[in-house]
Amino acid sequence: MTHITPVRTRVRTTAPALGALSAAALLVALAAPAASAHPAARPSARIPFTQATVTAAETPGTYKIAWKAPGVRHVTITAGGRTVASGGSAGGVTVTGLPADADRQWFTLAPDHGKGLRLADRLIKLDGAVNFRDAGGYRTRDGHWVKMGEIYRSDALDKLTDADLAKLRRLGIDTDYDLRTASERSSAPDRVPSGTRYVVADVLAGSDMTTTMPKTEAGAVEMMTDGEKFMVGGGTAKAAYEKVFSGIASGDSALFHCTAGKDRTGWANAALLTALGVPRDTVMKDYLASNDYRAEANEAALAAMPPEQAKIYKPMLDVRAEYLNSGFDEVRERFGSFRAYEKRALGLDAGELRSMERELLVGP
């Protein structure tokens, strides 16, 4: 029997901020936004949720669901075609006893008026990757939501097991965009599900970002911010991200990844969410979440180093707000606005942006 445990029912009417690059050289060695540029021109959304999240608990088959839907009296939550919880305009529940072997557990949050949301935990649990997650599940500034189950971001895919590949095959990913350098690709080639197209989109090709390692902690931080700026304005970076965004705009169910899934991948996702109208603080929180997903791997890497070396390497294993902010600063300084960056660096015209919004946003 499914057990439902209320964890929070206090009503609040403001949604919390939800949203979040490291040196490729380090990742190779360890591998063995200002406000949205788009005005709120779309019709007002009829999805009443200002916040909604699904988080898998440590116990298999257990999930925590939280939501806020001002003006709604009743929310019904279903999974697998049956009601598993309900509540008022705001609250949180813990649902237990659901199938522990499901690839992903999806929930539908249905309000008593307005449109509902279909959500799952953002993390896709795999044996061979720790930072494989859904890019969607975020609310835009004008009340739309980024659809889940369409675009994914990840760390390296070379250690995926056969079971992992089977799970990813069932996700129906059309294209895998590999953002890594030639040396990374040759030393740790992707394992790609059958039916998924493999595309190289080398962000750092031809740059010197992977040739010189910093000698101080401050030098490591500078290397990270310089790397972020290159991802915005570097010639190979613009060409790589244009390739990725062209595929997404064409309707691909896409996966993009690098080695740790946090820097080159982090900027790709930050740019995507910003283009879709997700607020900067939400984008930042998504970016910074790599610190949580990679915590165990990063701690193990640092523990294997002498303390002085670990002090230098830690900034390169981290994602930090100053890194992502340096990317958005570079957008403003080099292009003037994010809208200009979309057009001149990502190759997205107004029609492609509208197409991307139609494919990836849910609302009225």
Residue pairs with C-beta under 8 A, 6 or more apart in sequence:
1 97
2 84
2 95
2 96
2 97
2 98
3 95
3 96
3 97
4 84
4 85
4 93
4 94
4 95
5 93
5 94
5 96
6 87
6 91
6 92
6 93
7 64
7 66
7 92
7 93
7 94
8 66
8 90
8 91
8 92
9 87
9 88
9 90
9 91
9 92
10 90
10 91
11 68
11 70
11 88
11 89
11 90
12 68
12 90
13 50
13 68
13 70
14 50
15 50
15 51
15 68
15 139
16 51
17 279
17 281
17 282
17 285
18 51
18 53
18 138
18 139
18 281
18 282
18 285
18 286
19 138
19 273
19 278
19 279
19 280
19 281
19 282
19 283
19 284
19 285
19 286
19 287
20 266
20 270
20 283
20 284
20 285
20 286
20 287
20 288
20 289
20 290
20 319
20 321
20 324
21 224
21 227
21 228
21 231
21 262
21 263
21 264
21 266
21 267
21 319
21 323
21 324
21 327
22 224
22 227
22 260
22 262
22 263
22 316
22 317
22 318
22 319
23 209
23 210
23 213
23 214
23 220
23 223
23 224
23 227
23 263
23 316
24 180
24 181
24 184
24 204
24 209
24 210
24 227
24 258
24 259
24 263
24 264
25 209
25 210
25 211
25 212
25 213
26 213
26 313
26 316
26 317
27 184
27 258
27 259
27 260
27 263
28 181
28 183
28 184
28 187
28 210
28 259
30 301
31 156
31 184
31 187
31 188
31 259
32 187
33 270
33 273
33 274
33 280
33 283
33 328
33 331
33 338
34 280
34 328
34 332
34 338
35 141
35 279
35 280
36 140
36 141
36 274
36 275
36 277
36 278
36 279
36 280
36 338
37 274
37 275
37 337
37 338
37 339
37 341
37 342
38 275
38 277
38 339
38 353
40 141
40 142
40 277
42 142
42 144
42 357
42 363
42 364
43 363
43 364
44 142
44 143
44 364
45 115
45 142
45 143
45 144
45 145
45 363
45 364
46 114
46 115
46 363
46 364
47 114
47 115
47 116
47 117
47 143
47 144
47 145
47 362
47 363
48 69
48 70
48 71
48 72
48 111
48 113
48 114
48 115
49 67
49 68
49 69
49 109
49 111
49 117
49 139
49 145
50 68
50 69
50 70
50 139
51 66
51 67
51 68
51 139
52 65
52 66
52 67
52 68
52 69
52 109
52 117
52 119
53 64
53 65
53 66
53 67
53 119
53 137
54 63
54 64
54 65
54 105
54 107
54 119
54 120
54 121
54 137
55 63
55 64
55 65
55 66
55 121
56 62
56 63
56 105
56 121
56 123
56 125
57 63
57 64
57 94
59 96
60 100
61 96
61 97
61 98
61 99
61 100
61 105
62 94
62 95
62 96
62 97
62 98
63 94
63 95
63 98
63 105
63 107
63 121
64 92
64 93
64 94
64 95
65 77
65 85
65 92
65 93
65 94
65 95
65 107
65 109
66 91
66 92
67 75
67 87
67 90
67 91
67 92
67 109
68 89
68 90
69 75
69 89
69 90
69 111
69 114
70 89
70 90
71 89
72 88
72 89
72 111
72 112
72 113
72 114
73 88
73 89
73 112
74 86
74 87
74 88
74 111
74 112
75 86
75 87
75 88
75 89
75 91
75 109
75 110
75 111
75 112
76 83
76 85
76 86
76 109
76 110
77 83
77 84
77 85
77 86
77 87
77 93
77 95
77 107
77 108
77 109
77 110
78 84
78 107
78 108
78 110
79 95
79 98
79 105
79 106
79 107
79 108
80 98
80 99
84 95
84 98
84 107
85 93
85 95
87 93
98 105
99 105
103 167
103 170
103 171
104 120
104 121
104 124
105 120
105 121
106 118
106 119
106 120
107 118
107 119
107 120
108 116
108 117
108 118
108 119
109 116
109 117
109 118
109 119
110 116
115 362
115 363
115 364
117 145
117 362
118 148
119 137
119 148
120 134
120 137
120 148
120 149
122 133
122 134
122 137
122 148
123 132
123 133
123 134
123 293
124 132
124 133
124 134
124 152
124 167
124 168
124 171
126 132
126 160
126 161
126 164
126 167
126 168
127 159
127 160
127 161
127 163
127 164
128 157
128 158
128 159
128 160
128 161
128 164
128 191
129 154
129 155
129 156
129 157
129 159
129 160
129 164
129 261
130 155
130 293
130 294
130 296
130 297
131 153
131 154
131 155
131 260
131 261
131 262
131 290
131 293
131 294
132 152
132 153
132 154
132 155
132 257
132 261
133 152
133 153
133 154
133 289
133 293
134 148
134 149
134 151
134 152
135 146
135 150
135 151
135 152
135 153
135 269
135 272
135 273
136 145
136 146
136 147
136 148
136 149
136 150
136 151
136 360
137 145
137 146
137 148
138 145
138 146
138 273
138 278
138 282
138 286
139 145
139 146
139 278
139 282
140 146
140 276
140 277
140 278
140 279
140 361
141 277
141 278
141 279
142 277
143 363
144 276
144 277
144 357
144 361
144 362
144 363
145 361
145 362
145 363
146 273
146 276
146 278
146 360
146 361
147 359
147 360
147 361
147 362
149 171
149 253
150 253
150 254
150 359
150 360
151 248
151 253
151 254
151 255
151 272
151 360
152 171
152 173
152 254
152 255
152 256
153 255
153 256
153 257
153 261
153 265
153 268
153 269
154 255
154 256
154 257
154 261
154 265
155 257
155 258
155 259
155 260
155 261
155 262
155 265
155 294
156 180
156 184
156 188
156 190
156 257
156 258
156 259
156 260
156 261
157 176
157 190
157 191
157 192
157 257
158 188
158 189
158 190
158 191
159 188
159 191
160 168
160 191
164 191
165 191
165 192
165 193
165 194
166 193
168 193
168 196
168 255
169 193
169 194
169 195
169 196
171 253
172 253
173 193
173 196
173 253
173 254
173 255
174 196
174 197
174 247
174 252
174 253
174 254
175 196
175 197
175 198
175 199
175 247
175 252
175 253
175 254
175 255
176 190
176 192
176 196
176 197
176 198
176 199
176 254
176 255
176 256
176 257
177 199
177 201
177 243
177 244
177 247
177 254
177 255
177 256
177 257
178 185
178 190
178 198
178 199
178 200
178 201
178 202
178 257
179 201
179 202
179 203
179 240
179 244
179 256
179 257
179 258
179 264
179 265
179 268
180 202
180 257
180 258
180 259
180 264
181 202
181 204
181 205
181 210
182 202
182 205
183 210
184 258
184 259
185 200
188 259
190 198
192 198
196 255
199 243
199 247
201 240
201 241
201 243
201 244
201 256
202 236
202 240
203 231
203 234
203 236
203 237
203 240
203 241
203 258
203 264
204 210
204 230
204 234
204 236
204 237
204 264
205 236
205 240
206 235
206 236
207 230
207 234
207 236
207 237
209 223
209 226
209 227
209 230
214 220
214 222
214 223
214 312
214 316
215 312
216 312
217 311
217 312
217 314
217 315
219 312
220 312
220 313
220 314
220 315
220 316
221 315
221 320
221 322
223 315
223 316
224 263
224 315
224 316
224 320
224 323
225 322
225 323
225 326
227 263
227 323
228 263
228 267
228 323
228 324
228 326
228 327
228 330
229 326
229 327
229 329
229 330
230 237
231 237
231 241
231 263
231 264
231 267
231 327
232 267
232 327
232 330
232 331
232 334
232 341
232 345
233 330
233 334
233 345
238 345
238 346
241 267
241 268
241 271
241 345
241 346
242 345
242 346
242 347
244 254
244 256
244 268
245 271
245 272
245 275
245 346
245 347
245 348
245 352
245 356
246 347
246 352
247 254
248 254
248 272
248 356
248 359
248 360
249 348
249 352
249 353
249 355
249 356
250 355
251 355
251 359
256 265
256 268
256 269
257 265
258 264
258 265
260 290
260 294
260 317
261 290
261 293
261 294
262 287
262 290
262 294
262 319
263 319
263 323
266 287
266 290
266 319
266 324
267 324
267 327
269 286
269 287
270 283
270 286
270 287
270 324
270 327
270 328
271 341
271 342
271 346
273 282
273 283
273 286
274 280
274 283
274 338
275 338
275 342
275 346
275 348
275 353
275 356
276 356
276 357
276 360
276 361
277 357
277 361
280 328
283 324
284 321
284 324
287 319
287 324
288 319
288 320
288 321
290 319
291 298
291 318
291 319
294 317
298 314
298 317
298 318
301 313
301 317
302 310
302 313
302 314
302 317
303 310
305 313
328 338
331 337
331 338
331 341
334 341
335 341
335 344
335 345
342 348
342 353
343 349
348 356
